[in-house]
Amino acid sequence: MGLVTGEQVIEQLRTVNDPELHRDLVTLNMIKDVVIDGPQVTVHVELTTPACPMREQITKDATAAVERIPGVESVEIEFTASVRKHGAAGDGLPGVKNIVAVGAGKGGVGKSTAAVLLALGLSRKGASVGLMDADVYGPSIPTMLGLEDAKPAVRDEKILPVKAGNLKVMSIGFMVERDKPLIWRGPMVHGVVKQFLEQVDWGELDYLIVDLPPGTGDVPLTLAQSIPMTGSVVICTPQDVALIDARRAIMMYNQLNVPCLGIVENMSYYLCPKCGNRDEIFDHGGAEKAAHEMDVPFLGAIPLNARIREFADQGTPEDTFTKAPDEVIRAVEEMAAATAGQISVRNLMPTAQPSLSIE
């Protein structure tokens, strides 16, 4: 029996597809090293995101493929991760690989909460993440992150984001009095969004999550026309009226050539903390059905849970990942992982140019 060679291992790995990207690991340049020690083979795989939801499947498939080589007795798969850059991202914010808008067709669906949980979920997996609060009429991010008294510093004529743990955060809420209403017309909103994009030193980021105001107004339009975005995530609740508005939001992003990465159904159902009974207060499953009908991914269902609300009110949303019920933690982590997976899928596709024809 001959010695196992690196060429044999690579050929076998050409038969293993990434379950989301639907291409083989070798073509995707995910195989970074192969170490052979007699009958033992170690394969170094570089994932396209540290939040990869398919790590276990890749391990299983790659191990099985290499074990088919005569003479191989054991296989070890080692992982690292490097987030791929959206094709045109460097044209807008150097150093920022992906810009993801989180929007909703209407208010009251937990959009800002979902944006914070998405940012934290990606960061907890090891990604470098920024969170831009572009909801200029209702900037709630500082409160939710316990940053109400924070003030951004300025260096070399650039605004420095405020740090919340590992997150880099910017919000108009840092620059106005807490209870002062922002009575602004479109051009003023446009100016703030441009400032947050052009005058903030975001540094090196894998993901910049942008929390948009609800609806289909000035801010999404300004963002889409100002900078290349990887895609959008639409948050909705299961009621028919919320789903109607979510469909409108998806259609708006389509018109702006901003691909919809998927839909998240928030407040999907209620779990009684005492008896565990599940109650579908706002109906259930409507967002998944709408996603299927509109041919966009469904990114997950987040339960209605008092702990999520409590942690956001207290400015400690990261506690959701450690102190919430297991089902809630699992739902939030799966939503973040599914979003990261769709970003990786999008980055393999041709880049569409933002539409400039909408007034």
Secondary structure, DSSP 8 states (H G I E B T S, - for coil): -----HHHHHHHHTT-B-TTT-SBTTTTT-EEEEEEETTEEEEEEEES-TT-TTHHHHHHHHHHHHHTSTT--EEEEEEEE-----TTGGGTSTTB--EEEEE-SSSSS-HHHHHHHHHHHHHHTT--EEEEE--TTS--HHHHTT-TT----EETTEE--EEETTEEEEEGGGTS-TT------HHHHHHHHHHHHHSB---SBSEEEEE--SSSSHHHHHHHHHS--SEEEEEE-SSHHHHHHHHHHHHHHHHTT--EEEEEE-S--EE-TTT--EE-TT-SSHHHHHHHHHT--EEEE--B-HHHHHHHHHT-GGGHHHHS-HHHHHHHHHHHHHHHHHHHHHTTS----------
